[in-house]
Amino acid sequence: MASRTTTNRSLLALVGLILLGGGLLVLFAGFDLYRRLDVAPPAAWPLTGPDDVLLGSADRLRWSDQGWWWWPAVIAALVLTVLLALWWLFAQLRRRRPGALPVGGTPPREGVELRDRALGDAIAAEAGGLPGVDHADVRITGRPARPHTHVDLALTPRAAPGATLHALCEGPLRAARRSTGHRQLPTEARLGVTHRKPHRAE
């Protein structure tokens, strides 16, 4: 999850820098800053002054010969690209973790709050000590008023999944609800079995 988020934000930053650079070049041409500041425009860049256009008359006529559908299709593709870019941007900016959880309900009792990572670590530590559990990993997502718990349990080969799940609900998750004051704490639990390589006897 962290690597994917980093990749998405890196791509967003790269695309943003490219668009920002293109926009600055257009503004330089529109305000005639190349001439005023005596700056040479980039090589082969068509917009160097206020009277320059991106597509000349010959280019517009050539593309118009493609048919009546050409320009509507280009406009629709550009609009779709902008909408997808905005959706991607908002998806990256949206908080996927609640940050601080109010303790004792909402609003928090006497301003006491609990970090979501600390709560997840506490649940994982208690769940890792349950019978038949080899390893536990817990993430807290959602909003502060409606947190969601994601629990990944790696069970030993001889563990009973039903009994382990019951112990998880009655132990760590009940303690988490009691400590935060949330009567409802939606939880997604994924159970797997730890595969250990057999030891070779010499």
Secondary structure, DSSP 8 states (H G I E B T S, - for coil): -HHHHHHHHHHHHHHHHHHHHHHHHHHHHHTTHHHHTT----TT-S--STT--SS-HHHHHHHHTT-TTHHHHHHHHHHHHHHHHHHHHHHHHS--S--EEETTSSS-GGG-EEEHHHHHHHHHHHHHTSTTEEEEEEEEEE-SSSEEEEEEEEE-TT--HHHHHHHHIIIIIHHHHHHHT-S---EEEEEEE---------
